[in-house]
Amino acid sequence: MAVFGALGFASPWLLAALLALPVLWFVLRAMPPAPLWRRFPGVALLLGLRDREVQAERTPWWLLALRMAALAAAIAGFAGPVLNPAQRAAGSAPLLVMLDASWAQAPVWARAQDRAARALDEARGAGRPVALLALSDPPGGRLVFASADAVAETLPGLVPRGWEPGASDWAALLPEGAFDTLWLSDGLAREMRAGLLQTVAARGAVQVEQPAGTVLALGAPHLLDGALRVPLLANGAAGPVEVVALGLDPAGIERDLARVAAAPGGEAVFALPPELRNRITRFEIAGLRGAGAVALTDDSLKRRKVALIAASSAREGLELLAPTHYLRQALAPSAEILEGTPEDMLLAAPDVVILADVAQVAEPERLADWVAKGGLLIRFAGPRLAAGTSGADDPLLPVRLRAGGREVGGTMSWGAPRSLAPFAPDGPFAGLAVPDDVTVRAQVLAEPAPELAGRTIAALEDGTPLVTRARLGEGWVVLFHVSANAEWSTLPLSGLFVQMLERLAVSTRPAAAASADLAGATWVAERVLDGFGVLRPAGAVAGVRGEALAARALGPALPPGLYAAGERRAALNVIAPGRALAPAEWPADVPVETGAEVAQSLPLQGALLALALALLIADVLGSLAVSGRLRSGRALAALLVLALLPAAPQAARAEMDTARAMMVAGDVVLAYVPSGSAEVDRIAAAGLLGLSQVLYARSSVEPAAPVAVDLEADELALFTFLYWPVTADALVPSPTAYARLNRYLRAGGMILFDTRDADFAGFGTATPEGRRLQALAAPLDIPPLEPIPRDHVLTRAFYLLQDFPGRFEGRGIWVEAAPPDAELAEGMPFRNLNDGVTPVVIGGNDWAAAWAVDGFGAPLLPVGRGQTGERQREIAYRFGVNLIMHVLTGNYKSDQVHVPALLERLGQ
């Protein structure tokens, strides 16, 4: 490519044709031959006549200039002009392309890959060997140079990581010999840069390129004054951004729970009720992808509802002897405490119920059922429990207790109070240090049994069980064999008491876990963050010790994510508490470029050829004007054709394509109305594909591939069924499209409107989708609607149904109201309805998401949890089958009301 300043030409030799333009100028301006003079007497008859067709003596100069400009534009266009062509790097030494490939580079990763690809292309043209190095994922051995083509094949597989480059023996990893370096930085300062820069600078020239924008990240979330606070960090100046709190709704579907605007350097403050706050699973910076833009939550941010129940309060002035005093002091900073009777507390749906010296419960079956459904019941002993123990089995006790109690170190006993034994390494209290001043003076004893050792999670130094635990259904029952006050032991007076409650998931940590909190257990990654901030299954990530988790040495062996140890959860985020972001600083002798300084190459060939065509059209018009033919009918027709050329493709699209019409008319085709959102339309297409596959497998219906319907052009009468996902910003069809829709509904078609909002507003104005549905449906001729009755044909068109879930469950749908004269036939469970099909079905359960499958036929999106969710997906498929059967067959099953009369007539 020949480059002239900022302009380059792929075929510069074609520009030589411009030298012929002066010759063409003189040829076009050549005068016609001089006329010959002949005497002809008949010429006198022509005197006084006018010649309507005027021919110029010579071509006007402006018309010649127009033609010359058209030819020059065509010649320049065919020469392949490019504005700001990419310059090939000078030099012949090998080239090392280094990328930080960290979470901070993830938002601009496409630009970084494009810059690396351009560097490889330049090296290919110069014949330079190349090596590629991702600093966040260094190779296991020394790099070697290879051809640019071979290295370019590995570039698409390179992805950013969820951690930053760390210290390494770079001298042992870099290629041998001299080489030049292109360092694609993420723009953040870190300690390893200086040493690595010194190493590569000693080998050759170094060029650095980093993004011009500001790097944003979320710090560690923390709870302060009842509000969640998320620090917003930046390595430079930036405007306010929106921080989103994401969590699960009651149906298990992830949703935006709250959004807060925050300025870099400040905090995003979320003042939410405990029920909503406990649902938050992570925070994200809206519109920014990257692991640094995500902050995961763990047990430290969740305040549990704890119900404290005691047999009776202490006497006035003796609050320190109250069974719940020390529990209240230990739990108040980190839990929401509820106090009252067991019956009232269960109505408040607590996470934990604590019985302090309660011997008998009013409704033990109800409490046992609550525990079996996943509750945690913790009981503390005391004089009442010791006196009320009969030695019989009690489902609300983890072990059988002996009658009475045991007193150690009292006035009537020998020996000193007992200390605690070290906690077992595989128990919930593993790693907790036992203070020397914690002693036990009295306790209730467990009856010896084979299962006692397995249920003991804390013991005294003599082996006597101190805390026992047993599974009851999906929940746990835990018993402290000492009292909750300081009457029987000094345990409630120590910090160990709070730590034990935290390990039992009763209380939560008020701040991020320290090394002592994490030590003594093996933490297993449940889900990990990739470089783009997407939570993925941990896969083969090995478990780590708590000490390594507290050290936060992020890397391939310890990726950011959510880690679990028993019932505890700890979030390992990219940004450590107290971390600050600073811009990278480079020495003055290292050239640094930003993406804003690199002008993008712009091909000009198409623009110049279009200009040449426009000038030639102008030349035609000018020639007609000079010759006096511009007013003729043919000239006007030619002008009309030229004017309609741009509109011709649109006119061709105004009617439905014949091949498409034949395909739709020849098969059963499920269609969806485009919503304007690419993601919603993708799920709608995948959902109808999944429903089509189920219809093919379970019925005689063999649908064709689903399509998107064009309300402005398609003949809607050819479509069997329309699925219309409603979004908050859906476009309103034109009056022509509404006329088509009304004809479609009157001709027996059906539209399923899906607001996808779980019908939280009852199709009112409380949700944006509900308001948009009202605006979309207003011009339609929709008959009166009613909630679907139990005897509607949709409940038995193919399957027997009374629920119609999609990705959401428990919400009804609306159909055409039954006629007033519909009567219930004698002996039949349903009414005698007409033979029409409800033209409109309205709901908000997001059926397409439940039906959606990928290219392999596997479910595309999750529904509910476990087997319950798969059952919900199955019912959603059955509803879809009933819907299509209802469209194809009408209310034929209502004719069963005539079966008794027909059988009676046949028997006569």
ZATIVO-101811 format. One record per residue (C-alpha): x, y, z. Coordinates in steps of 0.001 Angstrom, whole numbers, padded with zeros to 6 digits, always signed. Example, Ala and Ser with C-alpha at 12.3 -4.5 7.8 and 13.67 -1.06 7.14 Angstrom:
% ZATIVO-101811
+012300-004500+007800 +013670-001060+007140 
% end
This chain:
% ZATIVO-101811
+000000+000000+000000 +001318+003416-000975 +000818+006030+001745 +000679+009775+001146 +000327+011450+004531 -002962+010307+006090 -004171+008729+002823 -003138+005359+001461 -003969+003495-001759 -004154-000272-002210 -003630+000005-006019 -001737+003254-006516 -000847+002471-010136 -004493+003122-011067 -003958+006772-010194 -001922+007087-013368 -005229+007195-015247 -005738+010693-013801 -003063+011914-016226 -005446+011161-019083 -008048+013599-017814 -006565+016644-019627 -006577+014687-022883 -010199+013775-022277 -010964+017440-021619 -009728+018467-025048 -011489+015566-026765 -014807+016494-025196 -014365+020172-026110 -013502+019443-029779 -015740+021494-032046 -017890+019686-034604 -016743+019902-038299 -017490+023142-040086 -020733+023022-042170 -020599+022867-045977 -022346+025646-047929 -024715+024493-050672 -027212+026630-052567 -030681+025115-052425 -033704+027210-053525 -036075+025215-051344 -034468+026678-048241 -036673+029735-048727 -039604+027596-047617 -037949+027117-044200 -037592+030775-043423 -039490+031822-040298 -039632+028303-038786 -038187+027569-035320 -036171+024488-034451 -037494+023189-031134 -034463+020929-030617 -031458+023084-029852 -027983+021618-030048 -025172+023492-028375 -022240+024536-030426 -019888+023098-027799 -020165+021330-024411 -020583+023842-021537 -017601+024106-019215 -019599+023186-016101 -020821+019983-017742 -017253+019108-018701 -016134+019737-015115 -018921+017474-013864 -017831+014667-016136 -014172+015121-015246 -015021+014998-011533 -017049+011821-012005 -014184+010107-013803 -011657+011293-011246 -013810+009961-008398 -014188+006601-010154 -010437+006295-010784 -009591+007204-007194 -012240+004808-005878 -010904+001850-007883 -007416+002631-006537 -008591+001542-003055 -008122+004668-000910 -007872+004298+002889 -007873+007156+005395 -005353+006714+008237 -003972+003412+006968 -002313+001160+009528 +001417+001716+009490 +003653-001281+009697 +006055-001229+012617 +009607-000491+011738 +012314-002932+012684 +013220-006510+011979 +013852-007858+015492 +011462-010418+016991 +008374-008941+018623 +006979-009846+022042 +003322-008883+022555 +002454-008760+026274 -001040-008303+027671 -001907-007830+031340 -005045-009975+030666 -006472-009019+034060 -009957-008170+035267 -009200-004493+034655 -008610-005191+030954 -011838-007173+030529 -014054-004127+029683 -011717-003214+026779 -010667-006755+025914 -012011-006612+022358 -009934-003489+021702 -006844-005121+023228 -007274-008210+021071 -007753-006029+017997 -004555-004136+018773 -002669-007401+019287 -004065-008706+015975 -002872-005563+014183 +000579-005990+015712 +000696-009595+014492 -000422-008485+011037 +002322-005852+010914 +004890-008404+012032 +003666-010810+009354 +004203-008181+006689 +007696-007419+007989 +008629-011089+008365 +009218-010791+012127 +008832-013767+014490 +006379-013176+017318 +005647-014403+020856 +002465-013780+022863 +002456-013525+026675 -000520-013125+029040 +000949-011805+032305 -001966-013039+034413 -001482-016592+033138 +002260-017088+032507 +003420-020243+030740 +005074-023140+032499 +008343-022751+030599 +010346-020323+028494 +008564-018653+025588 +009813-019233+022058 +009249-017100+018973 +007102-018438+016147 +005592-017177+012918 +002911-014521+013147 +000385-016879+011513 +000937-019554+014165 +000648-017067+017033 -002475-015453+015518 -004297-018795+015813 -003883-018727+019618 -005060-015117+020042 -008863-015818+019964 -008483-018304+022828 -006799-015764+025071 -009164-014420+027761 -008717-012098+030744 -008530-013621+034202 -010247-012671+037410 -006969-011715+039081 -003985-009446+038403 -000445-010311+037254 +001794-011185+040166 +005489-011441+040803 +007282-014142+038856 +010698-015074+037534 +010190-013227+034261 +013807-013599+033164 +013318-017376+033087 +010068-017085+031114 +010926-014486+028460 +012398-015613+025124 +016127-015645+024735 +018029-013008+022784 +017070-009476+021822 +013517-008519+020918 +011140-005565+020834 +008136-005437+023168 +004574-004178+022755 +002999-004028+026212 -000818-003784+026199 -001469-002578+029738 -004720-002366+031691 -003752+001057+033087 -003416+000088+036791 -000319+000588+038906 +001166-002496+040559 +004512-003428+042060 +005519-006032+039480 +005649-003531+036597 +008999-001942+037449 +010978-005170+037500 +009356-006560+034356 +009795-003279+032483 +013474-003215+033369 +013864-006790+032135 +012216-006279+028722 +013828-002856+028223 +017229-004532+028477 +016312-006738+025499 +015109-004042+023082 +012655-001234+022398 +009470-001112+024505 +006166+000451+023462 +003216+000665+025876 -000435+001067+024989 -003167+001370+027606 -006821+002476+027548 -007618+006135+027932 -010689+005550+030086 -010954+005150+033835 -010839+001733+035471 -013787+001238+037861 -014216-001466+040492 -016343-002332+043512 -014738-002692+046904 -015671-005123+049636 -019329-004648+050728 -019897-004055+054423 -022808-003489+056756 -022898-000206+058684 -025793+001403+060557 -028270-001068+059108 -027352-000288+055476 -025208-002124+052963 -022343+000007+051700 -020307-000816+048597 -017191+001314+047909 -016785+002484+044300 -013108+002685+043339 -011476+004319+040316 -007948+005057+039073 -008944+008512+037861 -011751+010993+037477 -015115+009654+036314 -018770+010561+036487 -021427+008869+038615 -022375+005291+037757 -025207+002993+038785 -024583+000081+041142 -027070-002800+040962 -027932-005241+043751 -028838-008650+042321 -030550-011500+044119 -033159-014224+043953 -036879-013578+044078 -039236-016003+045891 -039390-018166+042746 -035606-018540+042662 -035160-016269+039639 -032362-013730+039749 -033575-010135+039544 -032453-006552+040108 -033405-005897+043722 -032195-002294+043918 -030196+000328+041992 -028226+003201+043497 -026186+005937+041823 -022706+006510+043254 -019670+008636+042440 -016162+007122+042180 -014393+007481+045479 -017668+007235+047394 -020015+004440+048388 -023232+003013+047047 -025568+002849+050042 -028444+000340+049996 -030962+000914+052805 -033117-002195+052447 -035280-004237+054814 -033598-007376+056190 -035758-009731+054113 -034649-008075+050887 -031083-007480+052020 -030581-011155+052810 -031570-012066+049248 -028704-010113+047661 -026093-012396+046120 -023860-009831+044401 -023426-006198+043391 -022504-005045+039889 -021637-001801+038126 -024409-001394+035564 -023217-001734+031979 -019638-002729+032873 -018340-006246+032468 -015355-007424+034436 -014636-009323+037623 -013657-006061+039329 -017132-004660+038626 -018692-007496+040690 -018748-007815+044485 -020101-011083+045890 -021867-011329+049228 -021506-013987+051921 -022633-014711+055469 -021108-011483+056803 -023818-009381+055125 -026842-011448+056059 -028666-010722+059316 -030686-013743+060328 -034000-013588+062171 -033484-015339+065509 -036417-016144+067780 -035426-016170+071486 -037833-018119+073678 -037422-018543+077416 -039630-020187+080031 -039890-017059+082135 -037974-013838+082773 -035753-013230+085764 -036923-011258+088746 -036706-007482+088593 -033139-006295+089158 -031664-009683+088216 -031455-009249+084440 -027995-010843+084365 -029582-014094+085474 -032177-014079+082690 -031779-017120+080405 -031702-014920+077280 -029559-012003+078500 -026209-013198+077170 -027801-014534+074016 -029302-011131+073382 -025940-009433+073953 -024164-011854+071623 -026707-011695+068805 -027860-008065+068840 -024939-006692+066746 -025370-009250+063980 -028932-010622+063956 -032533-009489+064118 -033923-010722+067420 -037553-011739+067876 -038977-012588+071301 -042289-014106+072219 -044121-017423+072399 -043207-020306+070083 -046572-020051+068342 -046092-016375+067517 -042439-016773+066536 -043120-019450+063935 -045581-017115+062216 -042716-014628+061740 -040756-017224+059688 -037483-017051+061669 -034225-018557+060447 -033277-019865+063902 -035279-020683+067040 -033438-020715+070378 -035073-022291+073447 -033338-021157+076631 -034094-023647+079432 -037507-024591+078019 -038529-028092+079079 -041861-028435+077255 -043211-026758+074115 -046935-026117+073661 -047108-027489+070105 -044061-029750+069623 -045389-031221+066382 -045579-027769+064785 -042032-026899+065866 -040745-030279+064663 -042387-029728+061286 -040711-026315+061036 -037307-027871+061731 -037912-030667+059252 -038469-028084+056515 -034960-026668+056993 -035083-024767+060288 -032367-024617+062940 -033431-025251+066551 -030880-024575+069324 -031692-025501+072885 -029850-024545+076083 -030084-026567+079247 -030961-025254+082681 -032713-026246+085857 -036110-026648+084171 -034790-028864+081369 -032825-030947+083874 -035868-031364+086081 -038217-032099+083219 -036039-034778+081598 -037599-038208+081804 -035054-040153+079786 -037529-040773+076963 -036839-040021+073275 -037700-036455+072266 -037536-035493+068566 -036666-031927+069641 -033507-033144+071422 -030498-034502+069530 -029750-037124+072208 -031589-038836+075090 -030885-037091+078406 -030534-038532+081869 -032937-037346+084523 -031471-034642+086746 -028097-033067+086062 -024429-033192+086837 -022654-030710+089146 -018872-030379+089068 -016807-028368+091542 -019718-027569+093864 -019792-027648+097636 -021148-031195+097649 -018806-032606+094984 -015169-033497+094579 -012920-031983+091896 -012623-028634+090099 -014828-027255+087296 -014104-028870+083940 -012457-027138+080974 -013327-027645+077315 -011527-030169+075159 -010028-029013+071822 -012568-029006+069029 -012532-031791+066466 -010853-030846+063155 -013862-032024+061146 -016571-030356+063226 -018294-026975+062884 -016041-025468+065587 -012788-026582+063953 -009952-024096+064377 -011489-022155+067257 -009139-021639+070174 -010413-022715+073592 -009727-020065+076286 -008326-021338+079562 -010876-019403+081600 -013909-021162+080095 -015072-023780+082592 -018249-025770+083248 -019665-026274+086737 -022964-028032+085894 -024601-029655+082879 -027194-032149+081738 -025857-035553+080777 -026619-037635+077704 -027536-041286+077934 -024823-043499+076435 -025780-044661+072965 -023981-045866+069815 -024755-042637+067980 -023656-040314+070790 -020061-039930+069586 -021205-039003+066061 -023611-036383+067393 -021108-034744+069766 -019568-031602+068260 -018018-030197+071477 -016975-031938+074680 -015360-031348+078028 -011819-032423+078801 -013153-035622+080369 -015044-036505+077184 -018509-035563+078421 -020597-034079+075575 -021030-030309+075830 -022802-029633+072511 -024670-032279+070523 -026372-032040+067172 -028716-034247+065117 -030453-034009+061767 -034261-033703+061720 -035588-033792+058169 -033945-030935+056281 -033010-029075+059485 -030886-029460+062601 -031508-029723+066334 -028597-028533+068530 -028346-028809+072320 -025938-026953+074585 -025747-029099+077705 -025156-025959+079802 -027335-022955+080490 -027394-019810+078346 -026478-017653+081354 -023432-017743+083619 -025101-019930+086251 -023639-023237+085038 -020545-022133+083088 -018416-019180+082067 -018962-019917+078365 -021590-017134+077853 -019065-014625+079290 -016404-015393+076690 -015858-014439+073066 -015909-018135+072232 -019667-018075+072812 -020183-015623+069954 -017825-017583+067683 -019691-020822+068330 -023015-019185+067495 -021509-017844+064280 -020211-021284+063329 -023702-022693+063857 -025030-020033+061397 -026991-018311+064168 -025148-015000+064072 -023089-013486+061293 -019769-011727+061211 -020102-007935+061381 -017191-007587+058941 -015172-009637+056491 -013800-012880+057838 -010391-012701+059462 -007749-015385+059309 -008814-016842+062647 -012411-017176+061446 -011389-019071+058330 -008634-021207+059800 -009053-024846+060653 -011359-025756+057760 -011053-026655+054107 -012965-024266+051874 -014340-025588+048599 -015192-023285+045714 -018849-023469+044740 -018828-020852+041948 -015967-018766+040593 -015755-015476+038712 -014123-015395+035298 -012370-012296+034005 -015573-010870+032559 -017374-011087+035910 -019562-014102+035071 -020213-016616+037856 -019456-020125+036634 -019380-023569+038279 -016078-024147+040053 -015398-027374+038212 -012083-028932+039207 -010886-026116+041491 -009310-027806+044502 -010259-026982+048077 -008020-024598+050014 -007193-024162+053652 -008712-021268+055536 -005302-019677+056023 -004738-019547+052259 -008209-018113+051735 -007493-015364+054272 -004182-014548+052541 -006154-013695+049337 -003369-014706+046947 -005639-014758+043890 -004501-016874+040994 -005275-020065+039064 -005298-022094+042296 -007402-019513+044155 -009787-017739+041746 -012300-015191+043030 -015693-016634+043826 -017874-018101+046556 -016324-020683+048886 -018079-022995+051350 -017054-024884+054467 -019999-026806+055839 -022837-024343+056447 -020593-021287+056121 -020066-019215+052978 -017178-016823+052322 -016888-014524+049314 -013457-013975+047800 -013764-010806+045741 -011249-009316+043349 -010811-006111+045340 -009478-006726+048827 -010651-004559+051746 -008639-001357+051872 -007419-001641+048285 -006989+001589+046272 -006666+001919+042504 -003949+004130+041014 -003050+004826+037369 +000045+003184+035948 +003097+005429+035671 +005794+004818+033049 +009305+006239+032632 +009713+009231+030337 +011754+007246+027791 +008943+004675+027248 +006415+005767+024580 +002869+005364+025878 -000179+005494+023625 -003866+005299+024382 -006729+004017+022273 -007924+007586+021773 -004641+008538+020079 -004822+005810+017451 -006813+006906+014436 -008936+004142+013000 -008445+003174+009375 -011381+004227+007186 -011808+002772+003660 -012985+005414+001189 -013577+003252-001887 -017323+002909-001435 -017818+006609-000768 -015838+007671-003862 -017628+005220-006158 -020989+006409-004810 -019873+009995-005497 -018910+009044-009053 -022335+007494-009629 -024076+010595-008268 -021999+012853-010533 -022830+010704-013561 -026543+011007-012748 -026074+014760-012497 -024300+014663-015882 -027313+012949-017436 -029614+015606-016055 -027290+018367-017234 -027092+016931-020753 -030894+016755-020945 -031139+020342-019782 -028633+021618-022358 -030361+019774-025201 -033821+021081-024201 -035229+017582-023522 -035672+017885-019797 -039366+018724-020186 -040248+015731-022340 -042274+012852-020963 -039466+010346-021378 -037059+012512-019446 -039544+012934-016625 -040114+009169-016575 -036353+008615-016350 -036108+011072-013469 -038975+009295-011715 -037186+005948-012078 -033992+007439-010645 -035884+008933-007717 -037617+005629-006932 -034442+003545-007065 -033650+003981-003316 -037238+003155-002385 -037413+000075-004602 -036081-002370-001979 -038554-001053+000575 -041408-001447-001890 -040276-005000-002522 -040414-005692+001207 -043883-004218+001600 -045500-007520+000740 -044885-010956+002156 -042334-013035+000268 -043975-015769-001818 -041648-018535-000648 -042165-017535+002981 -045937-017444+002495 -045934-020942+000971 -043820-022289+003830 -046080-020795+006492 -049272-021897+004731 -048020-025460+004247 -047045-026177+007862 -048028-025439+011402 -045755-022498+012263 -045458-020941+015711 -044500-017284+015393 -043520-014534+017794 -043881-010778+017545 -040473-009042+017804 -040213-007027+021004 -037364-004725+020041 -035004-006434+022519 -032533-008854+020935 -032283-010959+024112 -036062-011245+024567 -036492-012171+020895 -033749-014807+021174 -035493-016429+024135 -038864-016227+022352 -037463-018041+019299 -035764-020662+021489 -038970-021112+023506 -041154-021737+020463 -038503-024132+019149 -038660-026124+022401 -042470-026174+022297 -042377-027313+018649 -040089-030208+019594 -042419-031276+022417 -045417-031131+020069 -043560-033264+017528 -042614-035863+020172 -045963-036079+022005 -048645-035444+019418 -049383-035772+015730 -048611-032096+015178 -045336-031586+013290 -044568-027866+013455 -042020-026178+011229 -039275-023974+012585 -040628-020929+014462 -040307-017529+012791 -040560-013868+013691 -043685-012283+012255 -043629-008933+010479 -046867-007224+011459 -046442-004653+008698 -045939-007061+005782 -046852-010674+006614 -050275-012154+005952 -051215-013044+009521 -054040-015395+008527 -051381-017960+007530 -049985-018228+011059 -051347-020706+013567 -050362-018927+016744 -048616-015688+017784 -046542-015320+020943 -046149-011660+021924 -043548-010972+024682 -044259-007547+026146 -041351-005324+027172 -041485-001956+028903 -040298-000140+025753 -041999-002246+023051 -042811-000391+019831 -046478+000264+019085 -047536-001148+015676 -048859+001104+012947 -052607+001479+012220 -052135-000828+009218 -050643-003498+011454 -053508-003140+013937 -055977-003623+011105 -054173-006846+010158 -054206-008002+013793 -057922-007368+014177 -058661-009340+011016 -056455-012133+012352 -058314-012272+015664 -061733-012202+013994 -060669-015045+011664 -059900-017419+014540 -056256-016624+015329 -054806-016568+018826 -052282-014251+020499 -050582-015120+023778 -049553-011880+025499 -046750-012528+028015 -045708-009613+030241 -042958-011792+031814 -043378-009980+035157 -045027-012849+037076 -048252-010820+036948 -047210-009019+040119 -049530-006145+039223 -052474-008174+038040 -052009-006559+034603 -052483-003152+036173 -050254-000099+035996 -047796-001048+038746 -045229-002604+036395 -043828-001106+033206 -044789-004223+031257 -048384-004033+032522 -048676-000422+031440 -047206-001243+028056 -049629-004138+027593 -052558-001786+028128 -051178+000582+025485 -050541-002235+022994 -053929-003912+023444 -056062-000750+023400 -056571-000633+019562 -057334-004387+019369 -060853-005787+019174 -060510-007933+022266 -063675-009498+023701 -064457-009359+027438 -061951-011387+029452 -062073-013301+032704 -059641-015349+034808 -059588-018803+033337 -062366-020907+034917 -061696-024420+036133 -063863-025937+033365 -062273-024066+030452 -061216-026236+027508 -057589-025145+027973 -057564-027232+031148 -058191-030448+029196 -057384-029826+025517 -054627-032481+025724 -053488-032694+029341 -055568-032206+032478 -054292-028987+034043 -055329-026528+036710 -052063-024573+036857 -050265-022818+034010 -046701-022010+035140 -043859-020782+032999 -040612-019661+034514 -042857-018239+037215 -045599-020171+038951 -048744-019568+040934 -050247-016880+038682 -053441-017215+036673 -054177-016330+033081 -056995-014441+031392 -059098-015780+028521 -062269-014820+026692 -065208-014747+029056 -067763-017522+028674 -071170-016559+027230 -073803-015665+029861 -076061-018537+028796 -073407-021227+029214 -075038-023928+031326 -073613-026770+033303 -074820-030004+031780 -076312-032582+034084 -073803-035185+035079 -070866-033334+033431 -068101-031408+035236 -068051-028566+032703 -070384-026196+030930 -071728-026292+027414 -069456-023709+025780 -069493-022529+022193 -067134-023788+019525 -064974-020662+019329 -061359-020293+020354 -060367-017600+022796 -058577-015076+020568 -056408-013700+023373 -054625-015302+026312 -052902-012937+028727 -050437-013904+031436 -047085-013006+032906 -045394-016324+033693 -042622-016033+031042 -043517-019237+029202 -040902-018840+026458 -038111-018916+029051 -039462-022205+030427 -039857-023722+026931 -036519-022447+025566 -033918-024973+024403 -030490-024605+022848 -029210-026135+019626 -028809-029527+021312 -032315-029602+022760 -031176-028930+026330 -033021-026378+028505 -031640-022918+027928 -032636-021262+031219 -033130-022603+034761 -036610-022997+036190 -037054-023220+039938 -034788-025513+041882 -033981-029199+041519 -036706-031674+040736 -039388-029161+041688 -038150-026853+038957 -038093-029626+036368 -041655-030540+037308 -042610-026904+036827 -040966-026928+033378 -042927-030056+032479 -046234-028405+033436 -045222-025378+031355 -044698-027661+028344 -048091-029257+028940 -049719-025837+028998 -048062-025058+025664 -049349-028296+024159 -052865-027563+025413 -052640-024065+023961 -051712-025258+020461 -054277-028060+020578 -056903-025509+021528 -055925-023364+018542 -056012-026300+016124 -059142-028071+017339 -061250-025401+019020 -063588-026333+021849 -064388-029764+020481 -064057-031322+023915 -066992-029265+025069 -069080-031423+022763 -068733-034207+025325 -071703-032658+027077 -073794-034159+024281 -072451-037681+024843 -075288-038798+027157 -077922-037633+024659 -076102-039336+021769 -075748-042595+023668 -079411-042485+024609 -080413-041943+020984 -078129-044738+019776 -079705-047080+022283 -083234-046454+020989 
% end
